Amino acid sequence: MSNSDPSPAMDFLGFSGKKYLVMGVANRKSVAWAIARMIEQSGGEVIYTVRSEARRESTAKLLAGRRVIVCDVEDQSQIDSLAGTLASENVELAGLVHAIAFADYSEGMLPFHETTRKQFLQAIDISAFSLTAVCNAVRDRFAQDASVVTIGISTTRMASESYGFMAPIKAALESSLAFLTKSFSRFSEVRFNAVAAGLLKTSASAGIPGYVDSYLYAEKVIPRGRAVETDEVAATAAFLLSSRSSGITAQSLVVDAGMSINYFDAGVVGAVTAASVD
């Protein structure tokens, strides 16, 4: 579903008449959904993938009238099936959005050194390696100058307990951008970038133990006094998907509303030191 006749202003990003694969819509709060809406509003066509039949049913109303394909990225056969479907329909992709992440916190938020091998490997398979697996499978579906965008985090070097063991996973995802760019350059000009998002108010993040408190803290540290909005991350992703960003590849663009420059805000420091004295 797309706007078939966008105005010149709406088509500033050049999405009109092109097709994009968006992976990771779970509900209307999803970053993937915000990105997809921007593509559609600018005249592009979106093909959606969801992880299961149950997810397809839960998003049926949200994605009504759109093309939805089930693809669990833990299952290589489903990735191959997705690629086969796109090939049989001779689909050419102008871009791909990879907004997929998962970590098993069923035992609560444990110290990092207690992370199990099973937890870590599953998380890196779904959240990081899946980007490489999907892009390899659909490589013949990409336009020569297609753009791939994934969703990272604003820093992978901050040891925040509220993010568990996902920062090293996202670091692997971020590093893979350079290697994908280089290897794909042998036969194309496909670009690979990430939007490194600050703390967002999404359904997925709300389920992470301690995340809400970190989100509220972020609002205190961000210079403007309010957290990053999902649409701000989506707008950056849309830019990276467009030809307007043709000179950008293998990069992570930080969208944190300035949080990383303001950790030592006098008001925040004062509140902490006053509390420690009490």
DRENLUM-200798 format. One line per 8 residues: number of its first residue (from 1); their letters; for each residue x, y, z of C-alpha. Coordinates in steps of 0.5 Angstrom, whole numbers. Layout:
BEGIN
NUM) A) X,Y,Z | ...
***
This chain:
BEGIN
1) MSNSDPSP) 0,0,0 | 3,7,-2 | 1,13,-5 | 2,12,-12 | 2,20,-14 | 7,23,-8 | 8,31,-9 | 15,33,-11
9) AMDFLGFS) 16,35,-4 | 14,28,-1 | 18,25,-6 | 25,29,-4 | 28,22,-2 | 26,19,-8 | 22,13,-6 | 16,13,-11
17) GKKYLVMG) 16,7,-15 | 21,3,-11 | 20,-3,-7 | 23,-4,0 | 23,-10,5 | 22,-8,12 | 23,-14,17 | 21,-13,25
25) VANRKSVA) 15,-10,25 | 11,-12,32 | 6,-7,33 | 5,1,32 | 11,3,37 | 16,-1,33 | 22,3,30 | 20,-1,23
33) WAIARMIE) 13,1,23 | 15,8,23 | 20,7,18 | 15,3,13 | 10,9,14 | 15,14,12 | 17,10,6 | 10,9,4
41) QSGGEVIY) 8,16,5 | 13,18,0 | 10,13,-5 | 15,7,-4 | 12,0,-3 | 14,-4,3 | 14,-12,3 | 14,-14,11
49) TVRSEARR) 17,-20,14 | 14,-22,21 | 17,-28,25 | 11,-32,26 | 4,-34,24 | 2,-31,31 | 6,-25,29 | 2,-24,23
57) ESTAKLLA) -4,-25,26 | -3,-20,31 | -1,-15,26 | -6,-16,21 | -10,-10,23 | -4,-6,23 | -1,-8,16 | -8,-9,13
65) GRRVIVCD) -8,-9,5 | 0,-10,5 | 4,-16,3 | 7,-20,9 | 11,-26,9 | 13,-30,15 | 21,-31,16 | 24,-33,22
73) VEDQSQID) 31,-31,22 | 33,-37,26 | 31,-42,21 | 36,-41,15 | 30,-45,11 | 25,-39,12 | 31,-34,10 | 32,-38,3
81) SLAGTLAS) 24,-39,2 | 24,-31,3 | 29,-30,-2 | 26,-35,-7 | 19,-32,-6 | 22,-25,-8 | 26,-28,-14 | 20,-32,-17
89) ENVELAGL) 16,-25,-17 | 22,-22,-20 | 22,-17,-14 | 28,-11,-14 | 29,-8,-8 | 31,-1,-7 | 33,-2,0 | 32,-7,6
97) VHAIAFAD) 31,-5,14 | 33,-10,19 | 30,-8,25 | 31,-15,29 | 33,-16,36 | 32,-21,41 | 35,-23,48 | 33,-28,53
105) YSEGMLPF) 32,-25,60 | 27,-30,62 | 32,-31,68 | 32,-24,70 | 38,-19,69 | 44,-22,71 | 51,-20,71 | 54,-20,64
113) HETTRKQF) 59,-25,67 | 54,-30,68 | 51,-30,61 | 50,-37,58 | 53,-39,52 | 46,-41,49 | 43,-34,51 | 49,-30,48
121) LQAIDISA) 49,-35,41 | 42,-34,40 | 42,-27,41 | 48,-26,36 | 44,-30,31 | 38,-27,31 | 40,-20,33 | 47,-19,29
129) FSLTAVCN) 48,-25,24 | 41,-25,21 | 43,-19,17 | 49,-22,14 | 44,-28,13 | 39,-25,10 | 43,-20,5 | 47,-26,2
137) AVRDRFAQ) 40,-30,1 | 37,-24,-3 | 43,-21,-6 | 41,-22,-13 | 34,-18,-11 | 38,-12,-9 | 38,-6,-14 | 45,-4,-16
145) DASVVTIG) 45,2,-11 | 41,-1,-6 | 41,1,1 | 41,-3,7 | 39,0,14 | 40,-4,21 | 38,-1,28 | 44,-1,33
153) ISTTRMAS) 45,3,40 | 48,10,41 | 54,7,45 | 56,-1,45 | 62,2,50 | 57,3,56 | 56,-2,61 | 49,-1,63
161) ESYGFMAP) 46,-6,67 | 39,-5,64 | 41,-7,57 | 44,-14,59 | 49,-17,54 | 46,-14,48 | 51,-8,47 | 57,-13,45
169) IKAALESS) 51,-16,40 | 50,-10,37 | 58,-8,37 | 58,-14,32 | 52,-12,28 | 56,-5,27 | 62,-8,26 | 59,-13,20
177) LAFLTKSF) 57,-6,16 | 64,-5,14 | 65,-12,12 | 58,-13,8 | 60,-6,5 | 67,-9,2 | 64,-16,0 | 58,-13,-3
185) SRFSEVRF) 63,-8,-7 | 65,-14,-11 | 59,-14,-15 | 55,-8,-13 | 54,-1,-10 | 50,-3,-4 | 51,1,2 | 50,-2,9
193) NAVAAGLL) 49,3,15 | 46,3,22 | 42,8,26 | 45,8,33 | 39,10,37 | 38,13,44 | 33,10,49 | 27,9,46
201) KTSASAGI) 20,8,49 | 18,2,45 | 14,-5,47 | 20,-9,47 | 24,-4,51 | 19,-4,56 | 20,-11,57 | 27,-10,59
209) PGYVDSYL) 28,-10,67 | 31,-3,69 | 30,0,62 | 24,5,64 | 29,8,70 | 34,8,65 | 29,12,60 | 27,17,65
217) YAEKVIPR) 35,18,67 | 36,19,60 | 31,25,59 | 34,28,65 | 41,28,61 | 39,30,54 | 40,37,54 | 33,39,51
225) GRAVETDE) 30,35,57 | 26,30,53 | 28,23,50 | 29,21,43 | 23,20,39 | 22,14,35 | 20,18,29 | 27,22,30
233) VAATAAFL) 30,15,29 | 26,13,23 | 27,19,19 | 34,18,20 | 33,11,17 | 29,14,11 | 35,19,10 | 40,13,10
241) LSSRSSGI) 35,9,5 | 35,14,0 | 39,16,-5 | 40,23,-1 | 45,19,3 | 49,16,-3 | 56,18,0 | 55,14,6
249) TAQSLVVD) 56,7,8 | 59,3,13 | 57,8,18 | 53,8,25 | 49,15,25 | 48,17,33 | 41,19,34 | 41,21,42
257) AGMSINYF) 39,28,42 | 45,30,45 | 45,25,51 | 52,23,50 | 55,30,51 | 51,31,57 | 53,26,62 | 56,31,67
265) DAGVVGAV) 50,36,67 | 51,40,73 | 44,39,75 | 44,31,75 | 51,31,78 | 48,35,84 | 42,31,85 | 47,25,85
273) TAASVD) 52,28,90 | 46,31,94 | 43,24,95 | 49,20,97 | 50,25,102 | 43,24,105
***
